[in-house]
Amino acid sequence: MTGITPRDVAPGDAQRLQTIAETMAGVEDLEELPVDEAISRLEAAHRALAEALKPETERRLGGGAGQ
């Protein structure tokens, strides 16, 4: 069993802001990467940002445009 971290118990808005910040940091310096890796990182960032920025009601209901 893993321990609970402060991030785990942070309010949802704080968790989303942290996810957004980490995601954006992960796409810095893409021009230095091979194209395939850069595309892979951008696709992962898109998925993470789409989930983090989804309206609260959609997250609770499990819905959304991709569902």
C-alpha positions, 0 to 999 in steps of 0.5 A, spaced: 500 500 500 502 506 498 502 512 503 497 518 502 501 524 499 498 532 501 497 532 493 492 526 494 488 530 499 488 537 496 482 540 493 480 538 486 482 545 484 489 545 487 490 538 484 487 540 477 492 546 477 498 542 479 496 537 473 496 543 468 503 546 471 506 539 470 503 537 464 506 544 461 512 543 464 513 536 460 512 539 453 517 545 454 523 544 449 519 539 444 524 542 439 530 538 441 526 531 441 525 527 435 519 528 432 515 521 434 517 523 442 515 530 441 508 528 438 507 522 443 508 528 449 504 532 446 498 527 445 499 525 452 499 532 454 493 533 450 489 528 454 491 530 461 489 537 459 483 535 457 481 531 463 484 537 468 480 542 464 473 538 463 467 542 467 466 539 474 459 536 472 462 532 466 467 529 471 462 527 476 458 524 471 463 521 467 461 524 461 464 528 456 465 529 448 470 523 448 465 519 452 
